[in-house]
Amino acid sequence: MTNPGQDSARGEGGATAVIHQGALGDWVLLFGLLRALAARGSGVVAVTGWSKANLARAVNIERPEFTALHRRDGGGDVAGGLGGCLEGVVRVIAFVGASEGVWAANLGRALQGVTVATVRTDPSAGWRSHITRWHRWELRRQGMRYRPIQPAPGGDPDGPIVIHPGSGGREKCWPLARYEELVDRVRGSGRVVRVILGEAETDRWAGADLAHWERVHEARVVGSLEGLHRCLAGAAVFIGNDAGPTHLAAQLGVATVGLFGPTRPALWAPIGPLVRVIAPRTPRAMGWLDVSTVFDACGFVGRAWI
């Protein structure tokens, strides 16, 4: 493994692999980095979990060559397989573990001559800026500089208002009763509403709640990230908690309203050209937020987003 500081700021020559093993929202927040690397014209290889890999046409990080890197003896016997996956790669940005960990050490041994930079996924205590700025700081101190490229406005102004009432973290979820009131108010304004549910909801919600939302609010379970992508890309506005779909909607350029409570938007806010974050002054439980505030923040005037 070569010294990351030897890498040029411009990144000339050879492809860059970005390796990530985390949740959907964390992965989506790297899209600005992926666009910046692609704009350099030397190629990008994204490596992440199976479903997210399909979404981004990336390499599946669950392949044996990558999972073996977690073993203390896993560096030597996977070099050939990794070389095939990462052909043409001259630098790696890894969002998996720390530079002193087993995974990074094995990766360095398996990819001799390749520049490897590691990014700690949790910022240092006291970090007050956005997580993407943390990524840039981590890479800059290792000699890799880039300016994120964000998406252009997208979505469909004539599309539905898409609402996702779930999240992978229970504490991040706005109360269901208030989501129900919001759905009724938005429909009452004359707009078409599409309620979507995901794996977290089908796993955690009571059967009666699922049946109620499917029957009364026409909620639809979206079973794949490809399906989620299609659903969000056709939305006029997306409303959701601090969760992966909210981050994805923002990165698709869709007008996005993100509801926050216990997590800090200064660190975790979705990034996009049309994002409104509703958050308390200090982190607290989601019960702080009333329906009128969310409805008013959506800027419903006829069919326009203002």
ABEGO torsion letter per residue (X at the ends): XBBAAABBAAGBEEBBBBBBBBBAAAAAAAAAAAAAAAAAGAEBBBBBBAAAAAAAGBBBAABAAAAAAABAAAAAAAAAAAAAAABGBABBBBBBEBAABAAAAAAAAABBGBBBBBBBABBBBGBABBAAAAAAAAAAAAGBBBBBBBBBBBEBAABBBBBBABBABAAABBBAAAAAAAAAAAAAAGBBBBBBBBAAAAAABBAAAAAAAAAAAGBBBBABAAAAAAAAAABABBBBBBBAAAAAAAAAGBBBBBBBBABBAAAABBBBABBBBBBBABBBBAAABBAAAAAAAAGBBEABBX
